[in-house]
Amino acid sequence: MSDKKSILNTVKDWVNERTGLITFFSEFLHEEIPGGTRFSYTLGSACMFLLTMQIVSGIWQLFYYVPTVDYAYSSLNYLRMQVPFGWLIHGIHYWGGTLFTIIVGLHCLRVFIWGSYKKPREMVWLVGIVLIILTALFMFTGPILPWDKDGYFAGQVGIGIAGSVPIVGPLTQAILQGANKMGQMALLRMYVLHVAILPGAIGAFVMLHLIAFRTYGESGPWDEKKRKVTGYFWPEQIFKDVVVTFLIFLLLVYLSAFFPAPFSGLADPADTLVSPKPSWTFLFLYQIIKFFPGPLEPIGAAGVPLIIILLFASLPFVDKSPEKNPFKRGFVVLSGFAFVGIVLYLTWLGYIYRSDAELSQMEPAQPTVSHESEKMTLSERYTAMVAADADQQATGQKLFKTLGCTECHTTTGAASNKQGPDLSLTRANRTREWIYTQLISPQTHNPKTIMPPFAHLSGRNVNLLVDYIEGLTPNVAPPPPPAVAGAPADAAASAKYGEQLFNSVGCVQCHTITGHVSTKAGPDLIMAIKKDMPNKDWLKIQLATPQAHNPLSIMPSFASRLTDDQMNAMIDFLSSLSTRAATALPPGVTEAEASGGTAMPAGSGGGVQAIGVIGNKDHGAILFHQSCIMCHGPHGDNKTPGFSSYLVSETNQANGTQPPKGVPSLNPIDRALFNADPQKFVEIIDQRLQHGVPNSQGGPNMPAFGDTHALSQAQIADLEAYVLSLNGVDRTMISNPGIEPKEFFYMLETITSVIIMLAALYWFLMKLLKI
């Protein structure tokens, strides 16, 4: 035994003589701490623990992560859902970044209050500021890597802010983004920054921070009487450090199990329903920029952050007084707390801020209708729709809004991207009888229409709607009358009016006029007209009877929807496209990228298919209310009379007043389509969403959202997640957790309790025996 000890001592002495490590650690562990040990001193150790956890969990994730726009999102989801304990690894990294940022902030605040930035510890403070900046950069680059909606748009906002900085902004944006938009180059550069450059930088500055700290040690309390008490790093302070770091680890596991990182859905650059925001660490800056609109934006984007950094960096050189008692440094301490309060308040404002787009999703804006019902939420709107028919004080305008007609139609004559035509332009050549029939039985005029029937309305209310529609007047000017009777109208003015009609009557739903390959159901009209050079007679036939040229065409006839003058204006506009130049593509964007080819980012037409994507059910709910609500009702069932008009009530069926139209319920869905396994369930409904479903009962066919590019693959995935949620199936269910997350936490909690009890028993026995 003595020989073994002798060998170990020889090895230790040999290592120590050549490195000094044994002496260093001995001095480190037995270092005196003025004022004794404190839990407030554990913040630095907590930062080191969390940084270590970030490195370990980050390296683990690299074994599965694929840094491409097509596979980044799905590769992380594979780790989270199919790799045993992958949920824990990702959760620790996700929540670890948030806790690291918070504890770094608390550590900085503690140093500030204690006055530990004063001479001779200025270098510790300055290096700490650099570490805070590096932490912010980690929190900026990290969320982009999953290539989900939250990270993609947060990165877009952050890079945009960086790009607005005078002089260096454009260069910074070019370096970070690698192209003129967020795409594969941006993802790769964020990846390199996050896993290589920033870890190297933070490692170097952490070493410098520790060296500067070890030079003078802990500053201790500001009270000289308390400083006379002496504690030691081992075992007193280390015990406190271990307790705090273990509690942090428990918190990480708890958050990972009960509040997992959200599945925000695959990044979809073309999705206009997402309102971009930076990650929470930059929300205060996001709010500051709003105080500097237009040309003043660089002041908020660069000037304010630079001033904040310079103020903190200059603090040790401005506050030179040796006094550390915070109660005797009133102005400095109060200024610091005021700064923290302002940052927290601005962060809260940024968190609760809702853009016009988000507000319009909750309550679609109707600029042409001024009524108190504009303030209704969606749920209140549903209740109003149910009660609309019974309202004896209803007006045609109120019914038009309450019944949801504004979801598909405009009434101003202005350009619109809505599905239905502008009614102020199409009502002119319609008889009252035609409008009445269109309201109660739209399939009479067009068997393929997606407009729901309103036969459930009383005759009085149908007539009120007819009166309202008949009284509509477009706000756009008609083409100017001929200067001389019989003379042709000015071609340019007529073409301009035709373009207004093109946008108003719904042509933009199926066609583009960019001169580039279209992803919509119809061709790009600049390309088509330049290629075929059709004459005006051909165009007139195409507008009036498109099936005469192609019997399989899904294009509707405009013969009864446009007056002769409107038809001629539309023809003049289409003819003018033969000389219109294609819109310029942004620098660096290829035709394949512009048209949705494989070079596009995933989610906007790339190789990713919805069936393999974990969608976001909340975003899917928004899409459902925009694309599916008029057929399936607000909740996907047949329990909302007056809204889900194709889902016929038993009373109407019994009376024979409204025959069933073959639109199925989604809540609950047909049991033949249901499956408790999320992936199998998605495989079943994905075919229907991609390719559509014909209706054998005379009702509207289900649109082919994928084949027609009406929705992107990312949006279809979100819609699928929502349909699953309506049927009680979680799209994000973990298929191979190793141990169920909540069970794992309870198990860890039990083990921890046993260890604490054993430690307490050991301490009690030692005290009892006075060992």
Secondary structure, DSSP 8 states (H G I E B T S, - for coil): -HHHHHHHHHHHHHHHHHH-HHHHHHHHHT-EEET---GGGHHHHHHHHHHHHHHHHHHHHHTT---STTTHHHHHHHHHHHSTTHHHHHHHHHHHHHHHHHHHHHHHHHHHHHTTTSTT-HHHHHHHHHHHHHHHHHHHHGGGTT-BHHHHHHHHHHHHHHHTSTTTHHHHHHHHHSSSSSSHHHHHHHHHIIIIIHHHHHHHHHHHHHHHHHHH-----S-HHHHTSEEEIIIIIHHHHHHHHHHHHHHHHHHHHHS------B--TT-TT------GGGHHHHHHHHTS-GGGHHIIIIIHHHHHHHHHHHHHHH-------GGG-HHHHHHHHHHHHHHHHHHHHHHH---HHHHHHHS---TT---GGGG--HHHHHHHHHHHTT-TT--HHHHHHHTTGGGT--SSSS----SS--HHHHGGG--HHHHHHHHH-GGGT-TT------TTS-HHHHHHHHHHHHT---SS------SSTT----HHHHHHHHHHHHHHTTGGGT---SSS---SSS--HHHHHHHH---HHHHHHHHH-GGGT-TT------TTTS-HHHHHHHHHHHHHGGG-------TT--HHHHTT-TTS-TTTTSS--GGGS---HHHHHHHHHHHTHHHH-TTSSS--TTTSTTS--HHHHHHTSS-------STT--TTT--SSHHHHHHHHHHHHHH-B--TTSS--B--TTTTTSS-HHHHHHHHHHHHHHTT--TT--S--SS-HHHHHHHHHHHHHHHHHHHHHHHHHHHHHT-
